[in-house]
Amino acid sequence: MNWRHWLGKGLFESALIVFSVLLALTVDNWRDTAGRHRRFVEARTHLVEELRFNRDLLATDPYLPHHRRLHAIYDGMENAGKVDQADAMFHSGVHVAPLREAAWRSFAGSDVSGDLPFADRALLEGVYDEQQTLHGYHQALTGAVITPRSDFEAPAFRRSLIRTIDLCLTDIVYSEQRLLKLYDHAISSLNSEAP
């Protein structure tokens, strides 16, 4: 009779231990899931803030509107075969937008990046790739015009310079306009998934 008492007590205590372990694992898993979700929401918030900052910056006068004005000047000269304003860019500069990407770099390397739906990750990758493309256009434009030349005042060189600047500005304006649309699309998509 004594062994039955001990067996019942042992089974009860064993079941209690198993229940306690399972409960602890469940609570721990819930805490990890809640923490991961909190980090994901925070990362998404930072991404939206960064995208809004970049969109608003790019739309300000020193960037897209300025580049549109420069493009109109150089495109007009290109079409008219004139060189009278070939130095227009040198008076006002090109203005490379200091677009941010810290939130994206931090998010892309984080453990919660996989929680973002694939379509949104692909969209964000496209946004930040376009920012790099825009930066490349600015570098190409700068590289094309800063090299000192002895024939800088020659009409043939100035026509060539105008054509080069016009082409680069065409790509810059197109890229900036595309980025504005991509920013809006990405912001809308990320906000639609907010809890």
C-alpha positions as a LaTeX table, in Angstrom:
\begin{tabular}{lrrr}
\hline
Residue & $x$ (\AA) & $y$ (\AA) & $z$ (\AA) \\
\hline
Met1 & 0.00 & 0.00 & 0.00 \\
Asn2 & 2.90 & 2.30 & 0.68 \\
Trp3 & 4.27 & 1.90 & $-2.81$ \\
Arg4 & 0.91 & 2.99 & $-4.33$ \\
His5 & 1.01 & 6.18 & $-2.33$ \\
Trp6 & 4.53 & 6.92 & $-3.48$ \\
Leu7 & 3.72 & 6.01 & $-7.08$ \\
Gly8 & 0.70 & 8.35 & $-7.10$ \\
Lys9 & 2.70 & 11.14 & $-5.51$ \\
Gly10 & 5.59 & 10.57 & $-7.96$ \\
Leu11 & 3.26 & 10.63 & $-10.98$ \\
Phe12 & 1.57 & 13.80 & $-9.70$ \\
Glu13 & 4.90 & 15.53 & $-9.09$ \\
Ser14 & 6.22 & 14.38 & $-12.50$ \\
Ala15 & 3.11 & 15.73 & $-14.22$ \\
Leu16 & 3.47 & 18.98 & $-12.28$ \\
Ile17 & 7.12 & 19.30 & $-13.37$ \\
Val18 & 6.23 & 18.61 & $-17.03$ \\
Phe19 & 3.38 & 21.12 & $-16.83$ \\
Ser20 & 5.69 & 23.71 & $-15.24$ \\
Val21 & 8.33 & 23.22 & $-17.96$ \\
Leu22 & 5.73 & 23.45 & $-20.73$ \\
Leu23 & 4.24 & 26.56 & $-19.14$ \\
Ala24 & 7.67 & 28.17 & $-18.84$ \\
Leu25 & 8.47 & 27.34 & $-22.48$ \\
Thr26 & 5.12 & 28.77 & $-23.59$ \\
Val27 & 5.64 & 31.99 & $-21.63$ \\
Asp28 & 9.20 & 32.26 & $-22.92$ \\
Asn29 & 8.04 & 31.69 & $-26.50$ \\
Trp30 & 5.27 & 34.27 & $-26.07$ \\
Arg31 & 7.80 & 36.79 & $-24.69$ \\
Asp32 & 10.19 & 36.13 & $-27.61$ \\
Thr33 & 7.37 & 36.49 & $-30.12$ \\
Ala34 & 6.16 & 39.72 & $-28.51$ \\
Gly35 & 9.72 & 41.12 & $-28.45$ \\
Arg36 & 10.31 & 40.16 & $-32.05$ \\
His37 & 7.01 & 41.79 & $-33.07$ \\
Arg38 & 7.92 & 44.94 & $-31.13$ \\
Arg39 & 11.33 & 45.09 & $-32.91$ \\
Phe40 & 9.63 & 44.55 & $-36.27$ \\
Val41 & 7.07 & 47.33 & $-35.67$ \\
Glu42 & 9.87 & 49.66 & $-34.55$ \\
Ala43 & 11.96 & 48.83 & $-37.64$ \\
Arg44 & 8.98 & 49.37 & $-39.94$ \\
Thr45 & 8.31 & 52.73 & $-38.27$ \\
His46 & 11.93 & 53.80 & $-38.82$ \\
Leu47 & 11.75 & 52.70 & $-42.46$ \\
Val48 & 8.62 & 54.77 & $-43.05$ \\
Glu49 & 10.25 & 57.79 & $-41.36$ \\
Glu50 & 13.36 & 57.41 & $-43.52$ \\
Leu51 & 11.31 & 57.05 & $-46.71$ \\
Arg52 & 9.26 & 60.15 & $-45.83$ \\
Phe53 & 12.42 & 62.12 & $-45.07$ \\
Asn54 & 13.95 & 61.14 & $-48.42$ \\
Arg55 & 10.74 & 61.86 & $-50.33$ \\
Asp56 & 10.28 & 65.26 & $-48.73$ \\
Leu57 & 13.95 & 66.17 & $-49.21$ \\
Leu58 & 14.01 & 65.16 & $-52.86$ \\
Ala59 & 10.89 & 67.21 & $-53.59$ \\
Thr60 & 12.41 & 70.41 & $-52.16$ \\
Asp61 & 13.70 & 73.17 & $-54.42$ \\
Pro62 & 17.43 & 72.37 & $-54.34$ \\
Tyr63 & 16.85 & 68.92 & $-55.82$ \\
Leu64 & 14.13 & 67.78 & $-58.26$ \\
Pro65 & 12.74 & 71.28 & $-59.07$ \\
His66 & 16.31 & 72.60 & $-59.51$ \\
His67 & 17.24 & 69.67 & $-61.75$ \\
Arg68 & 14.09 & 70.19 & $-63.82$ \\
Arg69 & 15.04 & 73.84 & $-64.36$ \\
Leu70 & 18.61 & 72.91 & $-65.33$ \\
His71 & 17.32 & 70.17 & $-67.62$ \\
Ala72 & 15.00 & 72.66 & $-69.35$ \\
Ile73 & 17.95 & 75.02 & $-69.94$ \\
Tyr74 & 20.25 & 72.33 & $-71.36$ \\
Asp75 & 17.51 & 70.59 & $-73.30$ \\
Gly76 & 16.53 & 73.94 & $-74.84$ \\
Met77 & 20.13 & 74.62 & $-75.87$ \\
Glu78 & 20.48 & 71.08 & $-77.23$ \\
Asn79 & 17.33 & 71.40 & $-79.33$ \\
Ala80 & 18.16 & 74.93 & $-80.56$ \\
Gly81 & 21.82 & 74.15 & $-81.24$ \\
Lys82 & 22.88 & 77.01 & $-78.98$ \\
Val83 & 25.68 & 77.20 & $-76.42$ \\
Asp84 & 24.81 & 80.55 & $-74.80$ \\
Gln85 & 24.04 & 79.07 & $-71.35$ \\
Ala86 & 26.53 & 76.22 & $-71.30$ \\
Asp87 & 27.83 & 77.37 & $-67.92$ \\
Ala88 & 24.39 & 77.42 & $-66.24$ \\
Met89 & 25.16 & 74.33 & $-64.19$ \\
Phe90 & 28.45 & 75.79 & $-63.00$ \\
His91 & 26.68 & 78.84 & $-61.55$ \\
Ser92 & 24.17 & 76.94 & $-59.44$ \\
Gly93 & 25.67 & 73.47 & $-58.96$ \\
Val94 & 23.97 & 70.13 & $-59.34$ \\
His95 & 22.99 & 69.44 & $-55.71$ \\
Val96 & 23.23 & 65.77 & $-54.85$ \\
Ala97 & 20.44 & 64.92 & $-52.41$ \\
Pro98 & 21.83 & 63.39 & $-49.19$ \\
Leu99 & 19.29 & 60.57 & $-49.16$ \\
Arg100 & 19.31 & 58.39 & $-46.06$ \\
Glu101 & 19.56 & 54.63 & $-45.97$ \\
Ala102 & 20.57 & 53.80 & $-42.38$ \\
Ala103 & 17.17 & 52.38 & $-41.40$ \\
Trp104 & 17.17 & 50.16 & $-44.48$ \\
Arg105 & 20.73 & 48.88 & $-43.89$ \\
Ser106 & 19.90 & 48.19 & $-40.25$ \\
Phe107 & 16.63 & 46.45 & $-41.14$ \\
Ala108 & 18.03 & 44.38 & $-44.02$ \\
Gly109 & 20.62 & 42.80 & $-41.72$ \\
Ser110 & 18.25 & 42.21 & $-38.81$ \\
Asp111 & 16.57 & 39.01 & $-37.65$ \\
Val112 & 13.12 & 40.56 & $-38.21$ \\
Ser113 & 13.59 & 41.43 & $-41.88$ \\
Gly114 & 12.13 & 38.05 & $-42.82$ \\
Asp115 & 8.87 & 39.06 & $-41.12$ \\
Leu116 & 8.20 & 41.64 & $-43.83$ \\
Pro117 & 6.24 & 40.18 & $-46.77$ \\
Phe118 & 8.41 & 39.42 & $-49.78$ \\
Ala119 & 6.63 & 41.98 & $-52.00$ \\
Asp120 & 7.45 & 44.76 & $-49.53$ \\
Arg121 & 11.08 & 43.65 & $-49.14$ \\
Ala122 & 11.42 & 43.61 & $-52.93$ \\
Leu123 & 9.80 & 47.06 & $-53.16$ \\
Leu124 & 12.19 & 48.48 & $-50.55$ \\
Glu125 & 15.17 & 46.87 & $-52.26$ \\
Gly126 & 14.06 & 48.60 & $-55.47$ \\
Val127 & 13.75 & 51.96 & $-53.70$ \\
Tyr128 & 17.24 & 51.81 & $-52.26$ \\
Asp129 & 18.70 & 50.47 & $-55.52$ \\
Glu130 & 17.16 & 53.47 & $-57.31$ \\
Gln131 & 18.79 & 55.77 & $-54.75$ \\
Gln132 & 22.16 & 54.20 & $-55.63$ \\
Thr133 & 21.39 & 54.59 & $-59.33$ \\
Leu134 & 20.61 & 58.27 & $-58.79$ \\
His135 & 23.88 & 58.70 & $-56.93$ \\
Gly136 & 25.65 & 57.05 & $-59.87$ \\
Tyr137 & 24.05 & 59.52 & $-62.31$ \\
His138 & 25.31 & 62.42 & $-60.21$ \\
Gln139 & 28.81 & 60.94 & $-60.16$ \\
Ala140 & 28.72 & 60.45 & $-63.93$ \\
Leu141 & 27.61 & 64.05 & $-64.47$ \\
Thr142 & 30.25 & 65.43 & $-62.15$ \\
Gly143 & 32.93 & 63.26 & $-63.72$ \\
Ala144 & 31.92 & 64.40 & $-67.18$ \\
Val145 & 32.20 & 68.12 & $-66.46$ \\
Ile146 & 34.93 & 68.70 & $-63.88$ \\
Thr147 & 37.91 & 67.62 & $-65.94$ \\
Pro148 & 39.88 & 70.73 & $-66.95$ \\
Arg149 & 40.12 & 71.14 & $-70.71$ \\
Ser150 & 42.06 & 73.55 & $-72.83$ \\
Asp151 & 39.29 & 73.57 & $-75.46$ \\
Phe152 & 36.52 & 74.39 & $-72.97$ \\
Glu153 & 35.56 & 77.54 & $-74.88$ \\
Ala154 & 35.57 & 75.83 & $-78.31$ \\
Pro155 & 32.04 & 75.68 & $-79.79$ \\
Ala156 & 32.37 & 72.00 & $-80.72$ \\
Phe157 & 33.34 & 71.06 & $-77.17$ \\
Arg158 & 30.59 & 73.20 & $-75.66$ \\
Arg159 & 27.97 & 71.53 & $-77.88$ \\
Ser160 & 29.29 & 68.15 & $-76.76$ \\
Leu161 & 29.27 & 69.29 & $-73.14$ \\
Ile162 & 25.68 & 70.49 & $-73.44$ \\
Arg163 & 24.63 & 67.15 & $-74.94$ \\
Thr164 & 26.36 & 65.25 & $-72.12$ \\
Ile165 & 24.87 & 67.43 & $-69.38$ \\
Asp166 & 21.42 & 67.23 & $-70.98$ \\
Leu167 & 21.61 & 63.43 & $-71.12$ \\
Cys168 & 22.75 & 63.17 & $-67.47$ \\
Leu169 & 20.08 & 65.62 & $-66.31$ \\
Thr170 & 17.44 & 63.65 & $-68.23$ \\
Asp171 & 18.45 & 60.54 & $-66.28$ \\
Ile172 & 18.65 & 62.42 & $-62.96$ \\
Val173 & 15.19 & 63.99 & $-63.34$ \\
Tyr174 & 13.67 & 60.67 & $-64.43$ \\
Ser175 & 15.28 & 58.85 & $-61.51$ \\
Glu176 & 14.16 & 61.47 & $-58.98$ \\
Gln177 & 10.58 & 61.42 & $-60.30$ \\
Arg178 & 10.60 & 57.62 & $-60.18$ \\
Leu179 & 11.93 & 57.71 & $-56.62$ \\
Leu180 & 9.12 & 60.01 & $-55.48$ \\
Lys181 & 6.58 & 57.49 & $-56.79$ \\
Leu182 & 8.46 & 54.58 & $-55.24$ \\
Tyr183 & 8.64 & 56.36 & $-51.88$ \\
Asp184 & 4.88 & 56.95 & $-51.88$ \\
His185 & 4.18 & 53.36 & $-52.88$ \\
Ala186 & 6.52 & 51.93 & $-50.23$ \\
Ile187 & 5.16 & 54.21 & $-47.49$ \\
Ser188 & 1.60 & 53.26 & $-48.38$ \\
Ser189 & 2.44 & 49.57 & $-48.44$ \\
Leu190 & 4.30 & 49.62 & $-45.12$ \\
Asn191 & 1.53 & 51.65 & $-43.45$ \\
Ser192 & $-1.18$ & 49.29 & $-44.72$ \\
Glu193 & 0.39 & 46.48 & $-42.72$ \\
Ala194 & 0.61 & 48.43 & $-39.49$ \\
Pro195 & $-1.02$ & 46.59 & $-36.56$ \\
\hline
\end{tabular}
